[in-house]
């Protein structure tokens, strides 16, 4: 390979220029707030601050599933955090998530407001709070949590690895694309082998499925990185069956719409969500369009 001259790392790395391709302007090697900006608070105890990236979709899918299952206490306000504009570095958001990543949740239902950050933690918190979408059988619960944490550990190879170098890096380099394509396909094979003998990842539809679908389900359905053909996703037949089944759930479609501020189809975007009525009379049309 002759992609680029060999790079020799310096003895001490320093940040002297932006890097990160499409998202270079929001990448930096330090944490903390860059501006004073309070977060809005709506009428419900649950306040979500997010964007409909795969990690953000996990939280809204879960909340919409809880509401569909009759858990009225899961009503929530969802506020958009524009990561391309650096909203995640505002002081209010950093107070909720010191890591400055979406999604972040505030629960005001108790005597003391509770912050919850990191998407897997939010899923587990909500599952335990409402006693839903997490098996109660100890063995199945452990299996579901294993798959949940599998996703949390694996997706950075898909997003920050494959997705970055295949779709977002300013130049295409063979070595990192091959390296992360290989790992992404290995992960899809892990899933495919498990789903050959299981309808869902553990004990019925659970937070494990929600977490994994937000990344890998959307990948195989052609919604991430325009990479479905490149990765030959249709060869993973069990993953495709599982992904399509979850995609058909109305709560999935609603969850994908909330805090969505990108894409050509404006009918699939609900920038903020404060009440079920925000899914207006066009909701069914949006659901059908989302499946198309």
Secondary structure as UniProt FT lines:
FT   HELIX           21..26
FT   STRAND          46..50
FT   HELIX           54..68
FT   TURN            69..70
FT   HELIX           72..74
FT   STRAND          76..80
FT   HELIX           83..85
FT   HELIX           87..89
FT   HELIX           91..96
FT   TURN            98..99
FT   STRAND          104..107
FT   STRAND          114..117
FT   HELIX           119..130
FT   HELIX           138..156
FT   HELIX           157..168
FT   HELIX           174..195
FT   HELIX           207..212
FT   HELIX           213..217
FT   HELIX           218..220
FT   TURN            221..222
FT   TURN            225..226
FT   TURN            228..232
FT   HELIX           233..235
FT   HELIX           237..247
FT   HELIX           250..257
FT   HELIX           266..268
FT   HELIX           276..278
FT   TURN            281..282
FT   HELIX           283..291
//
